[in-house]
């Protein structure tokens, strides 16, 4: 069966898009198609009018910074986990870590950005919590500094205050970048330009928060109201 079918959407340069929907609606599949981890079985994905399947894969992926919910950290230094296989700029590494909310943590580490993650290769290594690991994954995306940034449930392990702080920082970090957010916490939809609601193997609803919240029996309205009732 098709996970997604008849999906038609245009994301403008510099736009901020929220992708929401029930579990299994195809949100992550949508992102993996954009990242070319999957290839579409029919139809095309275009970047500036060019079929992305015709673009050199390495060149294409250089344009995208993505943080998946199931990110991976490595038993290397914090610096190596942020930079990966890129040239090291210590000042940018520290800035990326501070932007992701790890500035205070970094200040407590004797080895700073050269502290090992885990103790497999260094007994002085540091074990990061789930939330700290997610922040480090975000710092990796900031350091890459690609024109398109995608966050797939990248705040799932953060507490509400840390999540709000991170979203507020996004406003200054991403500036004119194109950004796509997937989150089950609908707070992220309030600062994005448009919301795409996935259901029934396609985009069932599309618009701004104010537009979608007005739809009688709308999927987005139902999801938003169900979450909001616990905070009133």
C-alpha positions in Angstrom: 0.0 0.0 0.0 1.1 3.6 -0.5 2.3 5.4 2.6 1.8 8.7 0.8 -0.3 9.4 -2.4 -1.3 12.5 -4.3 0.9 14.8 -2.2 1.3 18.2 -3.7 2.9 21.0 -1.8 5.2 24.0 -2.6 7.6 25.2 0.1 9.0 28.7 -0.6 12.6 29.7 0.2 12.7 31.0 3.7 9.4 29.6 4.7 8.7 27.9 8.0 6.5 24.8 7.7 5.0 22.6 10.5 4.1 19.0 9.6 1.6 17.4 11.9 -0.6 14.4 12.0 -1.4 11.2 13.7 1.2 8.4 14.2 1.8 6.5 10.9 0.4 9.3 8.8 3.6 9.6 6.7 5.2 12.6 8.2 8.7 11.1 8.6 8.3 9.4 5.2 7.7 12.8 3.7 11.0 14.1 5.3 13.0 11.0 4.2 11.8 11.6 0.7 13.0 15.2 0.8 16.3 14.0 2.2 16.6 11.3 -0.6 16.8 8.5 2.0 13.8 7.2 0.0 13.1 7.7 -3.7 9.5 8.3 -4.8 7.9 5.5 -6.8 6.0 8.0 -8.9 5.9 11.8 -9.1 8.8 14.2 -8.7 10.4 16.3 -6.0 11.7 19.6 -7.4 14.3 22.0 -6.0 14.2 25.4 -7.8 12.4 23.5 -10.6 15.1 20.8 -10.9 14.2 17.1 -10.3 16.3 16.3 -7.2 17.0 12.8 -8.5 19.2 14.4 -11.2 21.3 16.3 -8.7 24.5 14.8 -7.3 23.5 13.1 -4.0 26.4 14.6 -2.0 25.8 18.0 -3.4 22.1 17.8 -2.7 22.5 16.7 0.9 24.9 19.5 1.6 21.9 21.8 1.3 20.0 20.1 4.1 20.6 20.0 7.9 18.3 17.4 9.5 17.8 16.2 13.0 15.8 13.0 13.3 14.1 11.8 16.5 16.3 8.7 16.3 19.6 10.6 16.0 22.9 8.9 16.8 25.8 10.1 19.0 29.2 8.5 18.7 31.9 7.6 21.3 34.0 10.5 20.2 34.5 14.0 21.5 31.7 16.5 21.7 33.6 18.5 19.0 33.8 15.5 16.7 30.1 14.8 17.2 29.2 18.3 16.2 31.6 18.8 13.3 31.5 15.2 12.0 33.7 15.1 8.9 33.9 18.9 8.4 36.7 21.3 9.1 36.9 22.3 12.8 36.2 25.8 13.8 36.3 25.8 17.6 34.5 29.2 18.0 31.6 27.9 15.7 31.4 24.6 17.6 31.0 26.5 20.9 28.4 28.9 19.4 26.4 25.9 18.0 26.4 24.3 21.4 25.3 27.5 23.1 22.6 28.0 20.5 21.2 24.5 21.3 21.2 25.1 25.0 24.4 23.2 26.0 26.4 26.3 27.1 26.0 25.7 30.8 26.8 22.0 30.4 29.9 22.9 28.5 31.1 25.2 31.2 31.1 22.3 33.7 33.4 20.1 31.6 37.1 20.2 32.3 38.0 19.2 28.7 35.3 21.5 27.2 34.4 20.6 23.6 37.1 17.9 23.7 35.3 15.9 26.3 34.5 12.4 25.2 30.9 11.2 25.1 30.6 8.0 27.1 33.4 6.2 28.8 34.2 3.5 26.3 37.5 5.1 25.3 38.0 7.7 28.0 37.2 7.1 31.7 36.8 10.9 32.1 34.1 10.9 29.4 30.6 12.3 30.1 27.3 10.5 29.8 24.7 12.8 28.3 21.0 12.7 29.2 18.4 12.1 26.5 17.6 15.8 26.4 21.3 16.8 26.3 21.8 14.3 23.4 19.0 15.9 21.5 20.5 19.3 22.0 23.9 18.0 20.7 22.2 16.7 17.6 20.6 20.1 17.0 24.1 21.7 17.5 25.3 19.4 14.7 22.7 20.8 12.4 23.4 24.4 13.3 27.1 23.9 12.7 26.4 22.5 9.2 24.7 25.8 8.4 22.7 24.5 5.4 20.0 26.6 3.7 17.3 24.0 4.6 16.9 22.8 8.2 14.6 19.9 9.1 13.7 19.0 12.7 11.8 15.7 13.1 10.6 15.4 16.7 13.9 16.9 17.7 12.5 18.3 21.0 10.7 15.0 22.1 13.2 14.5 25.0 13.2 18.1 26.2 11.2 19.5 29.1 8.6 22.3 28.2 10.9 25.1 29.3 13.9 23.8 27.4 11.7 23.3 24.3 10.3 26.8 24.5 13.8 28.2 24.9 15.0 26.2 21.9 12.1 27.4 19.7 12.8 31.0 20.7 16.4 30.6 19.7 15.4 29.1 16.3 14.0 32.5 15.4 17.5 34.1 15.4 19.4 31.0 14.3 17.5 30.0 11.2 16.9 33.6 10.0 16.1 33.3 6.3 16.6 29.5 6.1 13.8 27.2 4.9 12.7 25.2 7.9 10.4 22.2 8.4 9.3 21.0 11.8 7.6 17.8 12.7 6.3 17.7 16.3 3.4 16.1 18.2 3.6 19.1 20.5 1.6 21.6 18.5 3.3 24.6 20.2 5.7 24.7 17.3 2.9 25.5 14.9 2.3 29.0 16.4 5.6 30.5 14.9 5.5 28.8 11.5 4.1 30.3 8.3 2.1 27.3 7.3 0.9 23.9 8.7 0.5 20.7 6.6 -1.7 18.1 8.3 -1.0 14.6 7.1 -3.9 12.1 7.2 -5.3 9.4 4.9 -1.9 9.0 3.1 -1.9 12.6 1.9 -2.0 16.2 3.0 -5.5 16.5 4.4 -5.4 20.1 5.6 -3.1 23.0 4.8 -3.0 26.6 6.0 -2.0 28.9 8.9 -2.8 28.2 12.5 -5.6 30.8 12.5 -7.1 29.3 9.3 -7.0 25.7 10.4 -8.3 26.3 13.9 -11.5 27.7 12.3 -12.3 24.5 10.4 -15.3 22.7 11.9 -14.4 19.1 12.6 -10.9 19.7 11.3 -8.1 17.3 12.2 -5.7 20.1 13.3 -8.4 21.8 15.4 -9.2 18.5 17.1 -5.5 17.8 17.9 -4.8 21.3 19.1 -7.9 21.4 21.3 -7.1 18.0 22.9 -3.6 19.2 23.9 -4.7 22.7 24.9 -7.4 21.5 27.4 -4.6 20.2 29.7 -3.0 23.6 29.9 -6.0 25.7 30.6 
